Amino acid sequence: MMSPSILLAAPHRLPFLGGAIGIGGLASWWLIHVLGLYGDGPLPPQTELPASLLHGPAMIYLGLAPFIFGFLLTVFPRWMSLPDLSAKQVGPAACALFAGVVTAQLGLWTGSDRLVLAGFGLAGAGWVLASIMLAIVLYRNRAQSGPRCTHGWSAMAGILFGLAGILCAVAFIALRDPAWLPIANRIGISGFLLPVFLTVAHRMVPFFAGNVVKDYISWRPDWLLALLWALLLARLVGEVLNLGHMQTGANAGLAVTTAVMCWRWWPKASAPGLLNVLIWGFAWAPVGFAFAAVDAAFGLFGRGPDHALMIGFCCSLLVAMVTRVTQGHSGRPLVMPMVSWVAFYGIQIATISRAAAALQSESGSWLMLGAAAFAVSLLPWVIRNGAIYLSPRIDGKQG
């Protein structure tokens, strides 16, 4: 029988379980809404705020964010050669994040605006607690005169932007003021998700490839992170202030920079599946940024660029990174199980379908295909992973 303590046996377990419930539940909830709107299917109870407006902040702050916190709470001490965080240290943040995801899900599925607001509020509280723990790790590293962890500081900056973003989302839901929604979404994408995923990729891809690919030449200069941040901040400012030329230039710079990264990182010899999906998923970054640059200049692609980056880039890397942590930290081999391959390929179909919908004035047929591919392909993955987080390690070790 499972003991409740198993969920706090390792820093990633409860946040990853919350992420599995979040992304799986939100994908299913959104699929039902899309089928109801474009396929004459039944709709679940509706909140006063339209589902189309809640979809973005919910996926950013309740679907993807818990995975990010589970990952960072696990790797931050390891990046800095410090002891792992204990259950007592991680527990309050993990419980608040989990409670926020579950509460907001209940609100979305039952049409309760109050539960949606309470869920975002709890997730915001968990965000604060988790940010404090990550900051403590950075402080301890500095106090012990350890080498400066550039990746830690970069990820921390993204987390703090995300905190500002979720507070904007709470303001939108509480005040029903539509002015807060685009700010919450733009900060969530350009200030939080993209910087964090690019930072983690900058550290993980060359490191992982160097260990598993013969004669691989690792390349991850620190100046590259600084360049990415400069361009991402310019992109964010351009989006918030509606400065088209700034958006075009920043996105063009990001497209070129990530294309170079992809080319330099691409393995020239055979590589295992876990590395290949990291590289293949990363390849959506230059594509998405190039689409965004063209859209900022000519207004051709609508929401396509955002979804190329959010689904194609972020969700592909999410499957790769979460699978790697889940396999390794449960005593399983570092391979891509079949459900992970299904999730990864489904995400590719969903990305292409969502881009096609944007190119055809939000075509209902393409939207339904994209939503179905995303939800159906992810569900076996989140169910399997959820069962792992609820079970002891198969090798008998702690964690």
C-alpha positions as CSV (number, residue, x, y, z in Angstrom):
1,M,0.0,0.0,0.0
2,M,1.2,3.5,-0.9
3,S,2.3,5.7,2.0
4,P,1.6,9.4,1.6
5,S,5.2,10.1,2.4
6,I,6.2,8.5,-0.9
7,L,5.0,11.7,-2.6
8,L,7.7,13.7,-0.7
9,A,10.4,11.0,-1.0
10,A,12.0,13.1,-3.7
11,P,11.6,16.8,-4.7
12,H,10.1,16.0,-8.1
13,R,7.4,13.5,-7.1
14,L,4.5,15.7,-6.0
15,P,5.1,18.6,-8.4
16,F,5.4,16.1,-11.3
17,L,2.2,14.4,-10.2
18,G,0.5,17.9,-10.1
19,G,1.9,18.6,-13.5
20,A,0.5,15.3,-14.9
21,I,-2.9,16.0,-13.5
22,G,-2.6,19.6,-14.7
23,I,-1.6,19.0,-18.3
24,G,-3.6,15.9,-18.7
25,G,-6.8,17.4,-17.2
26,L,-6.4,20.7,-19.1
27,A,-5.8,19.0,-22.4
28,S,-8.9,16.9,-21.9
29,W,-11.0,19.9,-20.8
30,W,-9.8,22.0,-23.8
31,L,-10.5,19.1,-26.2
32,I,-14.1,18.9,-25.0
33,H,-14.5,22.6,-25.4
34,V,-13.1,22.6,-28.9
35,L,-15.3,19.6,-29.9
36,G,-18.3,21.4,-28.4
37,L,-17.6,24.6,-30.3
38,Y,-16.7,23.2,-33.7
39,G,-18.2,19.7,-33.6
40,D,-21.5,20.2,-31.9
41,G,-20.5,18.1,-29.0
42,P,-21.6,18.6,-25.3
43,L,-19.9,21.3,-23.3
44,P,-19.0,21.0,-19.6
45,P,-20.4,23.6,-17.1
46,Q,-19.1,27.0,-18.0
47,T,-17.4,29.6,-15.9
48,E,-18.4,33.2,-16.3
49,L,-14.9,33.9,-17.8
50,P,-14.9,32.2,-21.3
51,A,-12.8,29.0,-21.6
52,S,-10.9,30.5,-24.5
53,L,-9.6,33.2,-22.2
54,L,-8.7,30.8,-19.3
55,H,-7.0,28.3,-21.6
56,G,-3.7,30.2,-22.0
57,P,-2.9,31.1,-18.4
58,A,-4.2,27.7,-17.1
59,M,-1.8,25.8,-19.4
60,I,1.1,28.1,-18.7
61,Y,0.8,28.3,-14.9
62,L,-1.0,25.1,-14.0
63,G,0.0,22.7,-16.7
64,L,3.6,23.3,-17.5
65,A,4.8,25.2,-14.4
66,P,4.5,22.3,-11.9
67,F,6.9,20.2,-14.0
68,I,9.4,23.1,-14.1
69,F,9.4,23.4,-10.3
70,G,9.7,19.6,-9.9
71,F,12.7,19.7,-12.2
72,L,14.4,22.7,-10.7
73,L,13.9,21.7,-7.1
74,T,15.6,18.4,-8.1
75,V,18.5,19.8,-10.1
76,F,19.4,23.1,-8.5
77,P,21.4,21.5,-5.6
78,R,23.0,19.1,-8.0
79,W,24.1,21.9,-10.4
80,M,25.8,23.5,-7.4
81,S,27.2,20.3,-5.7
82,L,24.9,20.8,-2.7
83,P,22.8,18.2,-0.8
84,D,19.4,17.4,-2.2
85,L,16.5,19.3,-0.7
86,S,14.6,17.4,2.0
87,A,10.8,16.7,2.2
88,K,10.5,19.3,4.9
89,Q,12.1,22.0,2.7
90,V,10.2,21.1,-0.5
91,G,6.9,20.0,1.1
92,P,5.1,23.3,1.6
93,A,5.7,24.5,-1.9
94,A,4.9,21.2,-3.5
95,C,1.7,20.8,-1.5
96,A,0.5,24.4,-2.4
97,L,1.3,23.9,-6.1
98,F,-0.5,20.5,-6.1
99,A,-3.5,22.0,-4.3
100,G,-3.7,24.9,-6.7
101,V,-3.7,22.6,-9.7
102,V,-6.4,20.3,-8.3
103,T,-8.6,23.2,-7.1
104,A,-8.4,25.1,-10.4
105,Q,-9.2,21.9,-12.3
106,L,-12.3,21.3,-10.2
107,G,-13.3,24.9,-10.9
108,L,-12.8,24.5,-14.7
109,W,-14.7,21.2,-14.9
110,T,-17.6,22.4,-12.7
111,G,-17.8,25.9,-14.0
112,S,-16.9,27.5,-10.6
113,D,-15.0,30.9,-11.0
114,R,-14.3,30.9,-7.3
115,L,-12.5,27.6,-7.4
116,V,-10.6,28.7,-10.5
117,L,-9.5,31.8,-8.6
118,A,-8.7,29.9,-5.5
119,G,-6.6,27.4,-7.5
120,F,-4.6,30.1,-9.1
121,G,-4.1,31.8,-5.7
122,L,-2.8,28.5,-4.2
123,A,-0.5,27.9,-7.1
124,G,0.8,31.5,-6.7
125,A,1.5,30.8,-3.0
126,G,3.3,27.6,-4.0
127,W,5.3,29.6,-6.5
128,V,6.5,32.0,-3.8
129,L,7.5,29.2,-1.5
130,A,9.3,27.3,-4.3
131,S,11.1,30.5,-5.3
132,I,12.3,31.0,-1.8
133,M,13.7,27.5,-1.7
134,L,15.5,28.0,-5.0
135,A,16.9,31.3,-3.8
136,I,18.2,29.7,-0.7
137,V,20.1,27.1,-2.8
138,L,21.6,30.0,-4.8
139,Y,22.5,31.8,-1.6
140,R,24.2,28.7,-0.1
141,N,26.2,28.2,-3.2
142,R,27.4,31.8,-3.0
143,A,28.0,31.6,0.7
144,Q,30.2,28.5,0.2
145,S,32.2,30.4,-2.5
146,G,31.2,27.7,-5.0
147,P,31.5,28.4,-8.7
148,R,28.8,30.8,-9.9
149,C,26.0,28.7,-11.4
150,T,25.0,30.7,-14.4
151,H,22.1,28.3,-15.3
152,G,20.7,28.6,-11.8
153,W,20.6,32.4,-11.9
154,S,19.1,32.3,-15.4
155,A,16.4,29.9,-14.4
156,M,15.7,31.9,-11.2
157,A,15.2,35.0,-13.3
158,G,12.6,33.1,-15.4
159,I,10.9,31.9,-12.2
160,L,10.6,35.5,-10.9
161,F,9.1,36.7,-14.2
162,G,6.7,33.8,-13.9
163,L,5.7,34.9,-10.4
164,A,4.8,38.3,-11.8
165,G,2.9,36.6,-14.6
166,I,0.8,34.4,-12.3
167,L,-0.1,37.4,-10.2
168,C,-1.3,39.1,-13.4
169,A,-3.4,36.0,-14.1
170,V,-4.9,36.2,-10.6
171,A,-5.7,39.9,-11.1
172,F,-7.4,39.0,-14.4
173,I,-9.6,36.3,-12.8
174,A,-10.4,38.3,-9.7
175,L,-11.1,41.7,-11.3
176,R,-12.5,40.4,-14.6
177,D,-10.3,43.1,-16.2
178,P,-9.2,42.0,-19.7
179,A,-6.2,44.3,-19.6
180,W,-4.4,41.8,-17.3
181,L,-4.8,38.8,-19.6
182,P,-2.4,39.6,-22.4
183,I,0.2,40.8,-19.8
184,A,-0.1,37.5,-18.0
185,N,0.2,35.5,-21.2
186,R,3.1,37.5,-22.6
187,I,5.1,37.3,-19.4
188,G,4.3,33.6,-19.0
189,I,5.6,32.8,-22.5
190,S,8.4,35.3,-23.1
191,G,9.5,35.9,-19.5
192,F,9.0,32.5,-18.0
193,L,8.6,29.4,-20.2
194,L,10.9,30.3,-23.0
195,P,13.8,31.5,-20.8
196,V,13.5,28.5,-18.5
197,F,13.3,25.9,-21.3
198,L,16.2,27.6,-23.2
199,T,18.3,27.7,-20.0
200,V,17.7,24.0,-19.2
201,A,18.4,23.0,-22.8
202,H,21.6,25.0,-22.8
203,R,22.8,23.0,-19.8
204,M,21.2,19.5,-20.5
205,V,21.7,19.0,-24.3
206,P,25.5,19.4,-24.5
207,F,26.0,17.6,-21.2
208,F,23.8,14.6,-22.1
209,A,25.1,14.4,-25.6
210,G,28.7,14.5,-24.4
211,N,28.0,11.4,-22.3
212,V,26.2,9.3,-24.9
213,V,27.5,10.4,-28.4
214,K,31.0,9.3,-29.6
215,D,33.4,12.2,-30.2
216,Y,30.7,14.8,-29.4
217,I,32.1,18.3,-29.0
218,S,30.2,20.1,-26.2
219,W,29.3,23.8,-26.8
220,R,27.5,25.9,-24.2
221,P,29.3,29.3,-23.7
222,D,27.8,31.5,-21.0
223,W,27.6,34.5,-23.3
224,L,24.9,32.5,-25.2
225,L,22.6,32.7,-22.2
226,A,23.2,36.4,-21.9
227,L,22.4,36.9,-25.6
228,L,19.2,34.8,-25.3
229,W,18.0,36.9,-22.3
230,A,18.7,40.2,-24.1
231,L,16.6,39.0,-27.1
232,L,13.9,37.6,-25.0
233,L,13.5,40.8,-22.9
234,A,13.4,42.8,-26.1
235,R,10.7,40.4,-27.4
236,L,8.7,40.8,-24.2
237,V,8.9,44.6,-24.1
238,G,7.9,44.7,-27.8
239,E,4.9,42.5,-27.1
240,V,3.7,44.3,-24.0
241,L,4.1,47.8,-25.6
242,N,3.0,46.6,-29.0
243,L,6.3,47.7,-30.7
244,G,6.2,45.8,-34.0
245,H,9.8,46.6,-35.1
246,M,11.2,45.5,-31.7
247,Q,9.3,42.2,-31.9
248,T,10.4,41.5,-35.4
249,G,14.1,42.2,-34.6
250,A,14.1,40.2,-31.4
251,N,12.3,37.2,-32.9
252,A,14.6,37.3,-35.9
253,G,17.6,37.3,-33.6
254,L,16.2,34.4,-31.5
255,A,15.5,32.5,-34.7
256,V,19.1,32.8,-35.9
257,T,20.6,32.2,-32.4
258,T,18.5,29.0,-31.7
259,A,19.2,27.8,-35.3
260,V,22.9,28.0,-34.6
261,M,22.4,26.2,-31.3
262,C,20.5,23.5,-33.0
263,W,23.2,23.0,-35.6
264,R,26.0,23.0,-33.1
265,W,24.2,20.6,-30.8
266,W,23.0,18.2,-33.5
267,P,24.8,14.8,-32.9
268,K,26.9,13.6,-35.8
269,A,26.8,10.0,-34.7
270,S,24.1,7.7,-33.5
271,A,22.3,8.9,-30.4
272,P,19.7,7.4,-28.0
273,G,16.1,8.3,-28.2
274,L,16.1,10.5,-25.1
275,L,18.7,12.8,-26.7
276,N,17.1,12.7,-30.2
277,V,13.8,14.0,-28.8
278,L,15.6,16.8,-27.0
279,I,17.2,17.9,-30.3
280,W,14.1,17.3,-32.4
281,G,12.0,19.3,-30.0
282,F,14.5,22.1,-29.8
283,A,14.3,22.4,-33.6
284,W,10.9,24.0,-33.1
285,A,12.5,27.0,-31.4
286,P,14.1,28.5,-34.6
287,V,10.9,27.7,-36.6
288,G,8.6,29.3,-34.0
289,F,10.8,32.4,-33.6
290,A,11.0,32.8,-37.4
291,F,7.2,32.5,-37.7
292,A,6.9,35.1,-34.9
293,A,9.3,37.5,-36.7
294,V,7.3,37.3,-39.9
295,D,4.0,37.6,-38.1
296,A,5.2,40.7,-36.2
297,A,6.2,42.3,-39.5
298,F,3.3,41.2,-41.7
299,G,0.6,39.8,-39.5
300,L,0.3,36.5,-41.4
301,F,0.3,33.7,-38.8
302,G,-2.0,34.7,-36.0
303,R,-1.5,32.5,-33.0
304,G,0.5,30.0,-34.9
305,P,4.0,31.2,-33.7
306,D,3.0,31.0,-30.0
307,H,1.7,27.5,-30.5
308,A,4.8,26.4,-32.4
309,L,6.9,27.5,-29.4
310,M,4.5,26.4,-26.7
311,I,3.5,23.0,-28.1
312,G,6.3,22.2,-30.5
313,F,9.3,23.5,-28.5
314,C,8.2,23.6,-24.8
315,C,6.0,20.5,-24.7
316,S,8.4,18.4,-26.8
317,L,11.2,19.3,-24.4
318,L,8.9,18.7,-21.5
319,V,8.2,15.1,-22.6
320,A,11.9,14.5,-23.0
321,M,13.1,16.1,-19.7
322,V,10.3,14.7,-17.6
323,T,10.7,11.2,-19.1
324,R,14.4,11.3,-18.3
325,V,13.9,12.4,-14.7
326,T,11.0,10.0,-14.2
327,Q,12.9,7.0,-15.6
328,G,16.2,7.7,-13.8
329,H,14.7,8.7,-10.4
330,S,12.5,5.7,-10.2
331,G,15.3,3.2,-10.9
332,R,14.3,2.5,-14.5
333,P,16.7,2.6,-17.5
334,L,17.2,5.9,-19.3
335,V,15.2,5.1,-22.4
336,M,12.0,6.4,-24.1
337,P,9.1,4.1,-23.2
338,M,6.5,3.6,-25.8
339,V,4.1,6.0,-24.1
340,S,6.7,8.7,-24.3
341,W,7.2,8.2,-28.0
342,V,3.4,8.3,-28.5
343,A,3.3,11.6,-26.5
344,F,6.2,13.1,-28.5
345,Y,4.8,12.2,-31.9
346,G,1.3,13.3,-30.9
347,I,2.8,16.7,-29.9
348,Q,4.3,17.1,-33.4
349,I,0.9,16.4,-35.0
350,A,-0.7,18.8,-32.6
351,T,1.8,21.6,-33.4
352,I,1.4,21.2,-37.1
353,S,-2.4,21.1,-36.9
354,R,-2.5,24.2,-34.6
355,A,-0.2,26.1,-37.1
356,A,-2.5,25.0,-40.0
357,A,-5.5,26.2,-38.1
358,A,-3.9,29.6,-37.6
359,L,-3.0,29.9,-41.3
360,Q,-6.7,29.2,-42.1
361,S,-8.3,31.8,-39.9
362,E,-8.6,29.4,-36.9
363,S,-10.1,26.5,-38.9
364,G,-12.3,24.4,-36.7
365,S,-11.3,21.1,-38.3
366,W,-7.6,21.7,-37.7
367,L,-8.3,23.0,-34.2
368,M,-10.1,19.8,-33.3
369,L,-7.4,17.6,-34.8
370,G,-4.7,19.5,-32.9
371,A,-6.6,19.4,-29.6
372,A,-7.3,15.7,-30.1
373,A,-3.7,14.8,-31.0
374,F,-2.4,16.7,-28.0
375,A,-4.9,15.2,-25.4
376,V,-5.1,11.6,-26.6
377,S,-1.3,11.2,-27.1
378,L,-0.5,12.7,-23.7
379,L,-3.0,10.8,-21.5
380,P,-1.2,7.4,-21.6
381,W,2.1,9.2,-20.7
382,V,0.6,11.1,-17.8
383,I,-1.2,8.1,-16.4
384,R,1.9,5.9,-16.5
385,N,4.0,8.6,-15.0
386,G,1.4,9.3,-12.3
387,A,1.5,5.7,-11.3
388,I,5.3,5.9,-11.0
389,Y,5.2,9.0,-8.7
390,L,2.8,7.1,-6.5
391,S,5.0,4.1,-6.2
392,P,8.4,3.4,-4.5
393,R,11.5,3.1,-6.7
394,I,11.7,-0.3,-8.4
395,D,15.4,-0.7,-7.3
396,G,14.6,-0.4,-3.6
397,K,16.6,2.8,-3.2
398,Q,15.3,5.9,-1.4
399,G,13.9,8.8,-3.4
